[in-house]
Amino acid sequence: MITFLKVHEVLQQGPSYRLSWYNAEHTMIVLEIFDRWTWDEALVAVPLLNRLIEEAGQPVYSLYYYRVSHLSLFPRGTGLSNLRRILELDPRNEKLVFFIHQDAITRQFITLLSRVYGLRQMLHKYRFVDTWEEALHQIDADRAPQP
């Protein structure tokens, strides 16, 4: 049984994911993936996440939280064209994108795909971290005034 994050507002829940605003200020949006998800689910959840970021009108951090360690970054089934559609979504006010609880192979794969699809400019926004706390720490560091 998955214990969900304590969030400000649940926006949508599917059979294997939950999309929420993490805080009342709408500066952090989290997609919790707690079971194997499908491309149909991803093609609903990810565009909605990106639309909500754009509508926020302020910088927003995206957090993809894989709640079970054996889950793949990508939905099951084939879908390179679907993957490209998702990777091309890039809200201009999205500060950083965190993938929480992913392995080194997944990190290398997303880097390779970004280069192959000519999406290198987005790559600087991706962060792969092991824990929720590590993501929050990096967000705090990014928000801190720079000397």
C-alpha positions in Angstrom: 0.0 0.0 0.0 1.4 3.4 -1.0 1.4 6.3 1.4 0.9 9.4 -0.7 2.6 12.6 -0.1 0.9 15.2 1.9 -0.1 17.8 -0.8 -2.0 21.0 -1.0 -4.4 20.0 -3.8 -5.0 16.8 -5.8 -5.7 17.7 -9.4 -6.1 14.3 -11.0 -5.7 10.6 -10.2 -5.5 7.7 -12.5 -5.1 4.0 -11.9 -1.3 4.3 -11.5 -0.6 8.0 -10.8 -1.6 11.1 -8.9 -1.1 14.7 -10.0 -1.0 17.4 -7.3 0.0 20.9 -6.4 2.5 20.3 -3.6 2.1 23.8 -2.1 -0.5 26.5 -1.9 1.7 28.9 -3.9 1.6 26.6 -6.9 5.4 26.6 -7.3 5.8 22.8 -7.1 3.8 20.3 -9.0 4.2 16.6 -8.4 3.3 13.5 -10.4 3.4 10.5 -8.1 3.7 7.3 -10.1 2.9 4.3 -7.9 2.3 1.5 -10.4 3.2 0.6 -13.9 1.6 3.3 -16.1 0.5 3.3 -19.7 1.1 5.7 -22.6 -2.6 6.5 -22.5 -2.1 7.7 -18.9 1.1 9.5 -19.6 -0.4 11.3 -22.6 -3.2 12.6 -20.3 -1.1 13.4 -17.2 2.0 15.0 -18.6 0.3 17.5 -21.0 -2.1 18.5 -18.1 0.9 19.0 -15.8 2.6 21.2 -18.4 -0.6 23.2 -19.1 -1.0 23.8 -15.3 2.6 25.0 -15.1 2.0 27.4 -18.0 -1.2 28.7 -16.4 0.6 29.3 -13.1 2.3 32.3 -14.6 5.3 32.0 -12.3 8.3 29.7 -12.0 7.3 26.1 -11.2 9.3 23.0 -10.3 8.1 19.6 -11.6 8.6 16.5 -9.6 8.1 13.0 -11.1 8.1 10.8 -8.0 8.4 7.1 -8.8 7.1 5.6 -5.6 8.2 2.0 -6.3 11.8 1.3 -7.1 11.3 -1.1 -10.0 9.1 1.3 -12.1 10.3 2.4 -15.4 10.7 6.0 -16.2 8.6 5.5 -19.3 5.2 3.9 -19.6 4.9 0.3 -20.7 4.6 -0.6 -24.3 6.3 0.8 -27.4 6.0 4.5 -28.1 9.0 6.4 -29.3 6.7 8.8 -31.1 4.8 9.3 -27.8 8.0 9.8 -26.0 9.1 12.5 -28.4 5.7 14.2 -27.9 6.2 14.3 -24.2 9.8 15.4 -24.3 8.9 18.3 -26.6 6.5 19.7 -24.0 8.6 22.4 -22.4 6.7 25.2 -20.5 8.9 28.3 -20.4 8.2 28.9 -16.7 9.2 25.4 -15.7 12.4 25.9 -13.6 13.6 22.4 -13.0 12.3 18.9 -13.6 13.1 16.2 -11.0 12.9 12.5 -11.5 13.0 10.9 -8.1 14.0 7.3 -7.5 15.4 6.4 -10.9 18.6 4.4 -11.7 21.7 5.3 -13.6 20.6 3.5 -16.8 17.5 5.5 -16.9 19.5 8.7 -16.5 21.8 7.8 -19.4 18.8 6.8 -21.6 17.0 10.2 -21.1 20.2 12.0 -21.8 20.8 10.0 -25.0 17.2 10.5 -26.2 17.4 14.3 -25.5 20.5 14.5 -27.7 19.0 12.3 -30.5 15.8 14.3 -30.6 17.6 17.6 -30.6 16.3 18.6 -27.2 19.6 19.5 -25.6 18.4 22.9 -24.5 16.0 21.1 -22.2 18.6 18.8 -20.7 19.9 21.4 -18.3 16.6 21.4 -16.5 16.6 17.6 -15.7 17.7 16.4 -12.2 17.8 12.8 -11.2 17.8 12.3 -7.5 17.4 9.3 -5.2 15.1 10.8 -2.6 12.2 13.3 -2.1 14.3 15.1 0.4 17.2 15.5 -2.1 14.8 17.1 -4.6 13.5 19.6 -1.9 17.1 20.4 -1.0 18.0 21.2 -4.6 14.9 23.3 -5.0 15.8 25.3 -1.9 19.3 25.8 -3.2 17.9 27.0 -6.6 15.6 29.5 -4.9 18.4 30.8 -2.6 19.7 34.3 -3.5 22.9 34.0 -5.6 25.9 36.1 -4.3 
